[in-house]
């Protein structure tokens, strides 16, 4: 999505938006002939959790009302929720 960070020193909002738009265009072009293979959704909209589960192949019995709205675990500037997860393969968020 972005060029080498070693060569670019100006990361203005306009530059980052242009990089995102270029990336989004490439992704949509890649899936243009198979739209069923890509999921586009707004995670804050009601029903997004159910839509995600259905895309992943969950049956109706697995897609309950509890997934009406996805939980938001990163409301702060740091992903503090990540610190609560323990696993021997986990990489620290402070690396």
Secondary structure as GFF3:
##gff-version 3
##sequence-region A 1 95
A	DSSP	alpha_helix	13	30	.	.	.	ID=ss1
A	DSSP	three_ten_helix	35	37	.	.	.	ID=ss2
A	DSSP	alpha_helix	48	55	.	.	.	ID=ss3
A	DSSP	three_ten_helix	60	62	.	.	.	ID=ss4
A	DSSP	three_ten_helix	65	67	.	.	.	ID=ss5
A	DSSP	alpha_helix	80	83	.	.	.	ID=ss6
###
